[in-house]
């Protein structure tokens, strides 16, 4: 017997349907066609995540129910609005597989839903050494050429440096992990909070090379002032490379004004 759950509306009016559908399909969602209509569905482990995803579709009478195996199934009713996106994602490709629409959204809510559904945060530890965190976004089933030509450039335009790595997945480069988490915001789902377990300093800090470009100064001079302890910095671990937080950038700007940093 299925157990139903109550859905709380998220205020769909503040979001564009395409932004939500694109994040939904990049993540754990699917789209199923009818005769000139289509519906959205998701099948996930956690009730709160299922409820959160379906809460964006109040216009389409979503339901959430628990299966016998303990997993959760969310579904909307069929609607012409959703069929438009079925055409964008599947029908227009000439196959039954999802494709990446050229106009795919990379808005904040799109990337948030994608990361919640198919994102991974790894904080690796080996022999007492804690490495830099890594972030992967699963795109295993998509065409590699589409990823390189459509999705990666759109992310790069946001200042999120990334590449297609192992298993055909989008890998956020270490220097952009902070930028990525600052862009998508806080975790709205308690069961997935572990995927946002990254320090505030990591989110806000920038590498010296990026700071030099941002400030318009020489990297060597910036490094020299840190070595001379005239410019404070942040290090994730004792022997890791220095990074600059917003307050350090303010100090650097004062050093520029005084002529000490150029």
N, C-alpha and C positions, 0 to 999 in steps of 0.2 A: 504494500500500500504506500502510495506516495504522500509525503508530507509537504504541505504548501507553506510558503513564507510570505510575509507582508513586505511590499516594496515601498520605499520612501522616495518620493520624487526629488530629482536633483535640480529642477529649474531649467528645463530644456531650452527655454527662451533665450538664455544667455549663451548658448552654444549653437554652432552651425551643425546641421545634421551630418554633413559630409565629414567634418572634423571628428565627430564621434564614431561614425561608421568606419572610417579609415583606421582609427585606433583600435576599434573593436575587432576588425578583420586582421590587422597586423598581429594582434594578440591572440586571445583564446576564443574568439568568436567565429561563427560561420554564417553563410547566407544561403538560403534554400528557396528556389523559385517555385511559383505556381503558374497558373495561366494568366500571364500579364501582371502578376504580383510576386512578391517575395517576402520572406520573413527572416529575422535574425535569431540565431540560437547560440547558446554557449553551454558547455558541459565541463564543470570544474569541481575541485575538491572542497572548496571552502564556501560556506553559505554567505558570509559577509561580502566576499568578492562577487559572487553571482548576483546578489541583491544590488550591489553597487553598479555593476555593469548594466543590469536591466533597468535601473532607476532612471536612466537617461532617455527612456522611450515611453513616457506616459501616454503619448498620443496613440500608441500602437498596442495598448492593452497588454502589457507584459505579464507573464506569470513565472513564478519560481517554485520548483518542487524538488523534493529529495527522493533520489532513487533508492532501491533496496540495498545497493552496495555502499550507501552513505554519501555518494557524490551528489552534486546539485545540477539541475537542468533549468536553464532560463530560456524563455522563448517569447517572441512578440507574435501578434497576429499578422497575417499577410496584408500587405498594403502596396499601392502603386509607388509611393515615395521610396520605399525600400527597393522596389524593382529597378528603379533608376540606378541605384548603386550596384545591383546585381549585374546590370549591363556594363557599368564601368569596370567592375572587377573580374567578371567571368565571361559573360556572353560575348563581349567584344573581342575576347582573346581567341575565339574559335576553338577553344578546348574546354574541358570541364575543370581545369585547374585555375586557381587564382592567378591573376597577373597583377603587376603593379601599374595602376593608372598613371599616366603622365602628369595628371593634375593632383596626385596624392597629397594630402595635407600633412604638414609637419608642425601643426599648432601645438600649444602646450598640452591641451587635453588629449590630442591624438597621441603624442609621445608618452604621456602618462598612462593611458589605457594600454598602449603597446607594451610598455615596460612592466606594468602590473601583470599582464597576461603572459608575456614571453620574454621577460628580461631576467638576467642573472647578474648578481654581484658576488664576486669572489674576493675574499680577504685571505690570502694564502700565508701560511706560516711553515717554516722549515728550519729545523735545528736552531730554534730561538730567534731566527731572523724573520721579521714580518715584512713581506714585500708590499709594493704598492697595490691597491685594489684594482680589479679589472671588471669591466662591465661589458656584457654581451647582450645583443638583441637578436632573438632567434628569427632567422629568415631562411631556414633550411629548404623550404619547398619552393622558393622563388627562383626565377632565372637569374644567373649571375650577371649577365649583361644588363638586365633591368636594374639590378642593385647598383652597379657601377655608374650607369648613365642617369638614373632617376633619383634614387633614394640617397645615396652617398653625397652627391652634389647639394641636395636640398639641406642635408644636415650640416654640411660644411658652410653653407651660406648663413647658418645660424651661429657659426663660431664653434660648432661641435665637430672637432676633428675625428675622423673615423676611417675604417677600411673594412673590406670583406675578408674575414679570416677563415680559420678552420671550420669545416662543416657548413660553409656558405653562410656564416653568421656575421652580422654587423658588430664590429668591435670598436668601442669608444676608446680612443687613445688616452693614455694616462694623463696628459696635459689638459684634456677636456672633460675629465670626469666631474670635476667641480662645477664646470659650466653646465653640464648635462643635468645634474641634480638641482642646481639653482633654477634651471629653466622649467623642469617638470613640477617642482614644488614638493610639498610634504606628502607623505603616504596617507591616503584616505581610508585604507583598509587595514584593520588591526592584524589580521592573519598573515599579511604580507609585509609587515613592518621591518622584518629582518633584511629585506631587499634595499632598505634605505639606511642601513646601519653604517653610516660614513660620517666622519667627524665634520663639525661645522668649519673648522680650519681648512680641511681638505676642500670643502665646497667653495670657500671664499678666496683661498690663496692662489697665486699664479707663479709660474716658473720664472727664473731670472731672465731668460731669453725673451719670454713674452712680456715681462715687465719693462725690459729695455726698449722693446718696440713700442709699447704703450706710452712710455715716457719720452721717447725720442732721444735716448741717450746711448752711450757706448756700453755694451755688455761688460767689457773688461773693466771699465771704471766702476760700474755697479758692483761687480764682484770684489774689486779692490776695497771699496768702502765697507763692504760687509766683513771682509777679512780684517780690516783695521778697526772693526767694531764701531764704526761711525754710523752705520745703518743697521738697525736690528732686523732680524728675519725669523722665519718659522721653519723648523725642520720636523717632518713627521716622525722620524726616528733619529737617534743620536748622530749617526754617520751618514744620513741621507742628504741629498742636495738641498740647499736653501731655497725657500719660497717666500714670497712677500704677501702679507695680508693687507687689507685696505689701509690700516693705520700706518703700515710701513711705507706704502706708496705715498701717503701724505707727507711723511718725513722726507722721502726722496724728492718730492716736489719742492720742499723747502730748501733742500740741498742744491737743487737746480737754480732756485732763485738767488742763493748765496754764491753761486758760481763753483761750488765744490763738485757738482755732478753735471757732466756734460756728455 
